Amino acid sequence: MSTGLDPAAVRAVLFDLDGTLVDTAPDLVAAVNAVLQAEGRAPLPDAALRPLVSKGGRALLARAFPDLVAEERDAHLPAFLARYGEALAVHSQPFVGVEALLRAIEARGWRWGIVTNKPEGLARGVVDAMGWTGRCGVLVGGDTLPVRKPDPAPLVLAAEHLGVVPGHCVYVGDDARDVEAGRAAGMPTIAALWGYRDDGERPDDWPADAHAADAVAVAVRLGLHE
């Protein structure tokens, strides 16, 4: 369980990627629609798919192919990942305030990294495109370990790589799984309220140590910005 958010104890900050650091929805939606069109189906509007981006490729395909059973939808996953991998940072960009937040973390002398359920190779492609390769201290993807969030192991691995005990890391994410994983790892958590959410999700009810409406609010919670 998390022990609470104490800015004086923070030594590192870990982030989810999609919906937290980077707005990747435009390129993911384009990849889904490319698969739909290849199957002779009409593309879906951004609003139909964007809320599910943080849930991963299978959730996006479930929305795109509601008439198919899980096994039939999964058959489209390789094509979706291939399409996305070909154009994964055409329109993706950091959310407002993220660059300033990362610079503030670095100025404080803390390290930062990313723990995402996106396959590690694709995540590295996004990080490279954002110009963060030399700044991101660790990147753990959804296939780096045999388990992924909400299992805490990826977060624990990231903390070990940074040389920081979990209780001195803060995890920031926009999905309930992020809060669950962070708390199970013993990390204070911040729920990113600007991320991707489907109807009915209530992030204010997630047991995060803090909730932040934007990246500036994260900086305030971390004692980096008054």
N, C-alpha and C positions, 0 to 999 in steps of 0.2 A: 504494500500500500504506500501511496505517496505520503510524505511527511509534511507537506505544505510548501508554499512558495515563499522563500526567504531570499530576496535579492543579494543579501550579503554572503550567502552560501553558494551562489551560482559561480561555476567555472566554465561551463559550456552550455550551448543551446543546440538542440537537435530539432529538425523540422521534417514534417511530411513534405512531399513535393507538389503533387497535383492538388490545386485548390487551396494551398497554403502559401508556398513560395511563388509558384508560377501558374498563370491562367493558361492551361494546356487544352482547354475545352475546344477551341476552334479547330485545332489539328486532329484531335480525337474524333470530333463530330465528322470532320471531312473523311476520315478513314472509315468510319461506320457507313457513311453514305456511299463511299466508293464500293464497299462490299454489297450494299443494297442494290446499287445500280448494276453491278456485275451479275446479280441474280434476277435482274429484270424488275426490280421493285422501286417504288418512288422513294426519293430521299426524305429524311425527316428534318423538321426545323430544329434549330439550335435549342429552343426552349424545351423540346421533348427529350433531349439527351443530356444537356448540360447538368441538370441536377444529379445525374448518376455517375459523373466522371470519377469521383473519389471512390466509388464502389468497384471500379475495375472493368476490364473488357467484357467479362461474362455478363455483368449487369447491363452494360450498354447493348450487347447483342440480345439480351432478353427483351429489352424495350424495342429493339429493331425488328426482332422476329418473334412476336408474341404467340404466333400460331405453331411454333416448333417446340418439341420437347427438348430438354436440356442437352441430350446427346447430339441432337441435330443442330442445335445452336452452336455447341462446342466445335462442330466440324468447320464452322466459319472462323474460329478463333485464329488459326494460322494466317489466313488471308487478311484478317483485320490487323494483326500484328505486323505483317509484312507491309501492308499499305501505310500503316502509321510509321513504321521504321524508315520508309522512303521519304517521308515529309513530316518529321516530328517537331520541327521548330520553325515552320513557315510563318505562322501567326501567333504562336505562343510568346508570352512575355511576362516578366515579373509583375505581380500585383503592385498597386500603388503603395509606395512607402517601404517596400521590401528592401530595395537597395540601400536606403538610408538606415534601415534597421540593421542590416548586415554590417555596414560600415561602423555603426555605433558599437556593435558587439566586438568587432575587431579592435576598435579604438580602446575599449575597456581591457583588452588583452585576453579576452575569452576566445575559445575556439568554437566553431560551429560545424554542423554536418547534417546529413540527410538520411532519414530512414523512411523508405517508401515501399509499397507493395508492387510498384511498377517493376517489370523485369530490369535487372541491373544494367544490361546493355542499353536499353532504351532510356533509362534514367540518366546514364552517363552522357548519352547524346543530347539530352535536354540541358544538363549542367554545362556541357561544353558550349552549347549554343548561347547560353546566358553569359558566358565568359567567366564562369565560377570555378573552373577546374583547379586553378592554383590556390584558391581561397577555401574551398570546401574541404574540411579536415578528414571527413569520412563519408562514404556513400554505401549504404546497405540497401540492396534491392529485394524485391519479393522472391527472387530465386537464389539469393546469396546463401541462404541457409535452407534446410529442409522445411522450416516453418516460417510463417510470416505473421504480421499483425492480424489479430489482436494478441498473438503470442508475444511475450515480452523479450524473447531471446534476441531478435534483431536489434532492439534498443540497448540491451545489455552489451552485445557485441560492439556496437558503435561507441558506447562509453569506454569500454576497454581499449578500443583502438585510439581514442583520444587521451587515454591515461587519466580518466576522471571517474570517480565512483558515481553510480547512478544517482545518488541523492544530491549530487552537486551539478547534475544536468537538468535542464528544463526541456520538456518535449512539447512542441507546438504543432497542432494538427486540426483539420477541419471535419473529422469524422469521429463517430462514437468509438470506433475501433482504436483510434489514436489515443483517446483518453484511457480506454481500458488497458491498452498495452503499456502506456506510460505509468499508470498507477501500479500495474502488476510488476513493473521493473523497478519500482521504488523511486520514480522520478516525479517531481512536480509537473503538472500539466497545465497548458493554456489552450483553451478551445478557440480556434480561429473562426469567428462568426461570419467572415466574408467568403467562406468557401462554398463548395457545392453541396446542396442538400435537397432531398426529395420532399414532396409534400408529407406532412405528418411528423417529420423529424423536429425535435425540440432540443437544440443544443444547450439552452439554458438549464435543462434538466440533467445534462451530463455531469458526472461528479468531478469536473475539472477543478483545479485549484484557483483558476481565474478564467474569465471570458474576455475576449478582446474583439472589438468591432472592426479594427484595422491594424495595420502594422505599427502605427504610431502608438496605439494602445498597448501593444505588446512591449514596446520599448519602455513605456511608463510602468507596466507591471514588473519589468526587469530592473527598474531603477536607473534606466539609461536616459530617460527623458522626463523632465518635470512638466 
